[in-house]
Amino acid sequence: MSNKKLRFGLPKGSLQEATIEKMAKAGFNISVSSRSYIPYVDDDELEVRLIRAQEISRYVEHGYLDCGITGHDWIIENGSRVHEVGEFIFSKVSRRPARWVLCVPENSPVKSVKDLEGKRIATEVVNITRRYLKKHGVRAEVEFSWGATEVKAHELVDAIVEVTETGSSLRANKLRIVDELLSSTPRLIANHDSWKDEWKRKKIETMAMLLRGALDAEAKVGLKMNIAETNLAGLLESLPALRNPTISNLSQKGWVAVETIIDEHVVRELIPRLKAAGAEGIIEYPLNKVVY
């Protein structure tokens, strides 16, 4: 058993469930107890810490964590100097990036950021908002919001900067988007010194590879089918393979088995075409990882 440990920051909050699910697909089973911020993981070389996504980049930067997963937005908000290992597009709602947007009530006279001169804005991302205002030459008061920011836009402040994926919550709160400040996706980040350590770097790279494989597999499925050799050429013209499909002989003379990996969204159109091309015994199956 190795005595070496890699301290990994798991984001508590909106990304928590999705991250645990993706880590499980990558081969790391993590279970969280409500009584402890130290989750269990079935890897003796990993020490997982459950920390708010807003704080992970700071703890990674200062070396309290070797690596962690957090949003690009919080890295920028904190101004953290970390090594970015990779971008991993997943979330609790969709595979869309999260967007930090400037919003006002639907009936507000504000049409652009310039109209907020001398006004008050509430947000969780104070630094990002101040930099945005400075870039546009606008002087406005920016206050930190502890939550329920959408409600404040109608009574307490002139505008808010809030995060959204689909925009449904903003519409439900009768808010109008004026501008987008930042688009953010989850990132795996590492402490610079940890990245220079050969063992830690290899461990982090392995995690990244398996996580990437798990995410890539989500949008793809495997297909197996049998077909007469005489119909094989016509079938291959209909098959958008990930690479070249695998073809193997069957015990039944004159027949072959074909196997490939394709994008899941094309399956419903593809299977009838494969059937028409002479394929039989078509099997579709889910994938756990696709490692390129």
N, C-alpha and C positions, 0 to 999 in steps of 0.2 A: 504494500500500500504506500502510495506517495505521501510525503509530508508536506508537499507544496500545495499552496492554496491560492485560488484566484477569487478576489472579492468582487462580486457582481451586483450591481444596483438594479433592482427590479422596480419599475415605476408604479407607485401606489396611486390609485384613482382611476381615471377614465381609460388608461391604457393597460391597467393591471390584468384584467380578464383576458384580453386579446393577446397580451404578451405571454401569459402562462400557457394559453392554448397553443400558440405558435412554438414556444419552447418545447412543449410536449411532442409536437410533430417533429421537431428537430432531434428528439431523443432525450431531452432533459425533463424529467417529471418533477414538477414543483408543486408542493401543497402548502397553503397558507393557513395559519391558525389565527383566529381573532384575538388570541391572548398574547401573541408575540409578533415582533416585526422581523424575526429571523425565520424565514420559511424553510421547510425541509426540501432538499433536492437529492435525487438518487445518483449523486456524483461526489465522491469523497474529495475531489480536487476543487470543488466549487463551494464558496461561502456566499449565500444569497442574502441581501439586505433589502427590505421593502421600504422604499423611501419615495416621497412625493416627487413626481416628474420635474417639478419646478426647481428642485434642489440637487438633483443627481449630477448635473454637469459641474457644479461647484465642488461636490465631494470627489468627483473623478479628477478634476483639475488639481485639487490639493492632495491627492493620493490616499484619501481615506477609502476610496474604492479604486480598484484597478480598471474596471470598465463598467458600463451600464447602458441601459436603453432609455432614451428620453427624446422629447421632441426637438426638432431643429429650432423651434421658437424659443425654448428655454435656454438653449446654448447661446443664442443671440441676445436674449434679454439679460442673461447673466454676464455676457462678455467673456465666457469661459474659454481658456486656451487648452484645448483637448485635441487628441488625434481622432479624426472621424474614420471609423473602420468601414462603415457602409450604411446605405439608406435602405430601410425596410418598410414598404408601404402596407401597413395594416392599421386598423383601428377598431373601436367597438361598434362603429356604425357602418363604415364602408371602406373601400380601398382608395377613396379620394383623399387628397391632402386636406389638412385642416387649414382654414384661412382666417387670419385676423383682419377684421374689417371695421371700418369707421361707419357707425350707424347713428341715425337720428330718427325721431318719430316721423311717421308717414306725412303728417301735416306740418312738419318743420320747414321754415323758409330756407334752411341751409341746403345749398346745392353743391358746394365744394368745400374743401378744407380751408380755403381762404375766408369763408364766411364764419369761421370759428375764432377769428381774432378777438382776444379778450374774453372768450367764453371758457366754460369748465367742462372737462372730459373725465369720465371715470373708466378705469381699466385695470386689469391684472398685470398687463405688460407696460409698465410705466416708462421704462427706458426705451423700448421700441417706439412707443408713441411720441416721446419727447424728441427722439432723433427724426422721426417722420415730420413732426411739426417744424423742426429746425430746418430740415431740407426744403420745406415749402415756404420758409420765412414767415411762419405764423407764430404769434405769441399767444399761448392759451394756458390755463391752469390744468395740470394733469394730476388727478388724485387716484390713489390706489383703491381698488374695489375688492372687498373680501368675498364677493359673490352676489347673486341675484342682480347682476349688472343691468340686465335688460329692463328691469322694473324702474331703475333709477333714471333712465333716459326720459321718462315722461314727467318726472316731478322734481328730481334733485339736481340734474346736470343738463347741459345743452347737447351732449353727444356722448357716445360710449365707443370704446374699441373692444370688440368681443370676438371670440373664436366661434367658427361655424364650419360644419362639413356640408350639410345639405341646404342650410338657410331656413329650414322649416320652423325652428324655434324663434328666429327673428321675425318671420312673417306672422307667427302666432301672437307675438307681442307687438304687432303693428309698427315694426321698425323698417326703415329703408336704408339700404347700403349706399354710402356715398363713395367709398373708395376701399381698395384692398391694400393693406400695409405689408403683409407677409404671408407666404404660403409655407406650410410646415408639414414634414413627414417624420416618423420616428427614425432615429439614428442609433447605431451602436457606436459608442465612443469609448476611447481608452485614455488613461493617464499617459503622458509622454514618457515618463521613466518606466512604467510598466510595459509599454510598447517596445522599449529598447531591451527589455529582459527577454532572452531567447525563449525560455520555457513559457512565460506568460503570453508572449506574442503568439507562439504556436497554439496555445490553448484558446486564445481569443479568436485566432484565424479559423480554428476548427469549429468553434461555436458559430462564427459568421457563415462559414460554408454550409453547415447543416441547417441553419436558420434560413439562409437563402434558398437551399434546396427544398425546404418545407414550403416556403412561400411560392416558389416557382411551380411546385406540384399542385397547388390549389386551383390553378386556372387550367390544368391539363388532366387528361384521362388516358388510360391505356386502352387499346383496341386489339382484339385477337379475332382471327377469322380463318376459315379454310376455303380454298378455291382450287378449281381444276387448273393445271399448268397452262392449258390452252387459253384460259381467260385471264391469266396473270398480268400480261402487258396492259390490257385495258383497265384492269383494276388499279394498277400502279399510277396510271394517269389521273385517277380520281382521288388519290390518297395523299394529303398534305402531311408528309411525315416530318417528325422533329429532326431526324437525320435521314438516313436511308432506312426503310423498314427492314426488319429481320424476317428472312424467309427460310423455312426449314421443310425438309421432306416429311411426308406422312407415311405411315405403314401402308396406306392404300395407294397403290401405284397410280401415278398421273395426277396426284393431288399434293398441294403444299399448304403449310400454315404460314400466315402472315401476321406479324405483330408490329405495332407502332405506337407512338405517343403523339397526341394531337391536342389542340386547344378545345376545351370543353364546349365552348359556345358554337362550334361548327358541327358537333356530333349529330344533332337532330336533322340537319340537312344532308349530312354525309352518309348516314346509315342506309337510307333508301337508295342512294346512288350505288353504294357498295353491293347491296342486295341485287340491284338491277344488273350490276356488272358480273354477277355469278357467285358472289361470296355467300358462304353458308356458316352456320354456327358462330354468328358474330357475338362477341362478348365484350362489354364495356366494363372497365374496373377503375376504381379510384387509385390515386397515387399518394404515397406518403412523402416522398422526397424525389426531386429531380436535380441531380448534381451534374453540372456541365464540365 
